[in-house]
Amino acid sequence: MVLRYTEVLVAIATVNLEEVVNFYTQLLSEKPSNVIPNVYAEFQLTSLRLGIFQPQQSHESEFTHSTKSKISLCFEVSNLEVAIAHLTNLGYPPPGEISIASHGREIYAYDPEGNRLILHEAKEVNSH
């Protein structure tokens, strides 16, 4: 048996739908492509659908009492400093310092719900 899928999307649960949708609208500089008022908003990004939803009341406690997630929303950026400045202007400055990894430079940031965002700038590859 094989899992046959047509698309994959990432969904973020929140009881503060308007605040989180506003944050991602500003972060991504685009409005959601699909909105169900007070329930759901979806952004169609390059190669990813990002959904933000309000859990049903019967499931709210499952999401409001969650500890920090092991999942991160990673953004490949062309200029890390510009991306940091953008988040800072939105009122969500990354709390740490830029770290150097084998694949480039990165920094952790967080959305209004505390979901981890990783801003990553790829290491330049020498063409010699």
Stockholm file with secondary structure:
# STOCKHOLM 1.0

chainA/1-128         MVLRYTEVLVAIATVNLEEVVNFYTQLLSEKPSNVIPNVYAEFQLTSLRLGIFQPQQSHESEFTHSTKSKISLCFEVSNLEVAIAHLTNLGYPPPGEISIASHGREIYAYDPEGNRLILHEAKEVNSH
#=GR chainA/1-128 SS CCCCCSCCEEEEECSCHHHHHHHHHHHHTSCCSEEETTTEEEEEETTEEEEEECCCGGGHHHHHTCCCCSCCEEEECSCHHHHHHHHHHTTCCCSSCCEEETTEEEEEEECTTCCEEEEEEECCCCCC
#=GC SS_cons         CCCCCSCCEEEEECSCHHHHHHHHHHHHTSCCSEEETTTEEEEEETTEEEEEECCCGGGHHHHHTCCCCSCCEEEECSCHHHHHHHHHHTTCCCSSCCEEETTEEEEEEECTTCCEEEEEEECCCCCC
//
